Amino acid sequence: MSSGLRLGLRTESIKSLLRLERFPHIWCPGCGIGTVVKCFAEAVLKSDIPVEKHVVVSGIGCTSRAPGYLKLDGFHVIHGRATPFAVGLKTVRQDLEVTVIAGDGDILAIGGNHFIHAIRRNDDINVILVNNFIYGMTGGQYGPTTTKGSVTTTSPYGYIEGSFNVPYLAAALGANFVARWTPLHTKELTAAMLEMFKVDGFAIIEVVSPCLIYGEMNNLPPLEVMKLFRDRTVIDHEADLSKIDIDLRNPEKPIVLGNFVKRSRPSYQTLVRELIKKARGR
Amino acid sequence: MSERISLLATERAEEWLLKPGVYFMQGNIASAEAALIAGCRFFAGYPITPSNEIAEHMSRRLPQVGGYFIQFEDEIASVNAIIGAAYGGVKSMTATSGPGFSLMQEAIGLAAMIEAPIVIVDVQRAGPSTGIPTLVGQGDIMQAKWGSHGDYEVVAYLPNSVQEMFDLTIEAFNTAWEYRVPVIVLADQSVGQMIERLRVPPLDEIKIVERKAPTVPPEEYLPFDSRYLVPPMAVAGEGYRFHVTSLLHTDKGYPTTSHEHSVKLITRLIRKIRENEKIIGRYEALALDDADLVVVAYGITSRSALRAVREARREGLKVGLFRPITAWPFPYWGLREAVDRGAKILVVEINMGQMVRVVREYYSNLVEIHFMPWAPGAVPRPHDILLKIKEVYGGE
């Protein structure tokens, strides 16, 4: 731990899972990713899976730096490819609990093809997708979840493309567990992560998260976004997913949260074990 | 669950492996069977001609040996998946051809950077672009070495027979796990799809290299320990709780922008192959001792060249054949003696000039180096090469 650095009292509980020698971390003040890491660490410690069996995989971007601060087996690979890396690892090592922690650009833009196919195959991995509506690390370019009308460094006249509705997409593709929370909802988020570890098959939590970079260009500083999460979020586990797209700029539009989908389609990894038995005639 | 691990990591599954003996087999299938013998238990790939027989064969055979086959959504996913599996401690491979090999390049750099042992079989076809999917090419020689950005080393083998598709696939796995490096079996459509004699030796005569696991306790373990040329490799779930990043990293595996660490890491990634180039690098030399002209050819082209060299000898011309078995590292030392004697060199390859550049790099100031380019889509006939031999040879 570098001198002068003090962890808050609330961080003591997860100290054993942090690489304290790497602090202070790279995230901006007000960023939501640190809270996600804390919730994840708490979930790991609360899970009945041994710590050494938890593996985190990430791509490139702000969120993808999370494994670098976690004292777990962690793989910070190339942009967009955390999902296939995780699938390869999980397939050959089904004793591991493999979780991808990455951002909207990494998972949904450059990694979009892997995302849809991992859900189609129903790979037994967890994905924590931190959606901050922008490419933060590269300086604020628009991404596949940017709210229409937003100003970014590559949409100076306002963003005109459509945006992914992540739970709707994941549910349509057949994911076994689909949830959406925010860093304001730490108890619910941690509980959803614990739920995710138990799922055999593809599990995804979208964490809608504030970003300083986005905020600076759109009059939505992180604290305002947290207020917005307090005022505009609605918890509805039974929500019609086709209607829960997010529009940060529209004060009339609620941000719907919840554990939307829980089902038990057998995972690819379960089925492939059966296939091996069949091929060997046993 | 632990049963799964023992099945993968320790079970040799000998009852399911190809029995020793003599077979009449296709090159691609020989490569797949060799991979199983080498211990490969995970294959990830995407359909592409002319490598499909490898994936098809693996989809049938891997489950029998307790291994896993996944046909992914593309080659990018495939190569990243085998890197993930390698960090699970399981020997893994993919197979592809030119367009797919191009898509894999970024992750080849990843494998080199995080020192993940993987094997890629590239059954070269005619390029560029979609080219001629069903016909031969040797246009991936430079891509195999320089296809990803930045400085890194790979090893690439050049099989010229079904026997070598078998032997060099096993060697590729051994080299990958010995040096923690991506290894490419740079086959070509002709060698991959030809059917000929294959001898499978008894299993106990086949050398198999396994992972060198760390012996220190987790708190002392450095995944990229620069005191070693090739650091011991921990894998996920063993309790080391180590960090791996594609960023430039310290011995501990943490990201850094320090030039000191850049020097340390990047030079080690290069040195671990270059300092072992004469152990890794291989070639075959035929009738070089008195040769006035040395034909350099590899893969399927070397078989045409061999016939041409024999014909030239019959006609009294002192011609020899130098066949690199590794493209990378290029076995330049095998040509040294002939060059010192003043022998001319003629490089023949199915491209517009790739390996000839490497030969020139080493010997252009010392001897005459001639080149016979050959457009992809066909193998040069022995007669074509003989004509060129005579043209070059007679030029004294």
Interface residues (C-beta under 8 A of the other chain):
Chain A: R19 R22 V51 E52 K53 V55 V57 I60 P67 G68 K71 L72 D73 G74 F75 H76 V77 I78 R81 T83 P84 F85 A86 V87 G88 L89 K90 T91 V92 R93 Q94 D95 L96 N113 H114 H117 R121 Y268 V272 R273 L275 I276 K278 A279 R280
Chain B: M1 S2 R4 I5 L8 W16 R41 F42 A44 R60 P63 Q64 G66 G67 Y68 I70 F72 E73 D74 I76 A77 S78 N80 A81 I82 I83 G84 A85 Y87 G88 G89 V90 S92 E106 A107 L110 I114 A236 G237 E238 G239 Y240 R241 F242 H243 V244 T245 S246 L247 Y254 P255
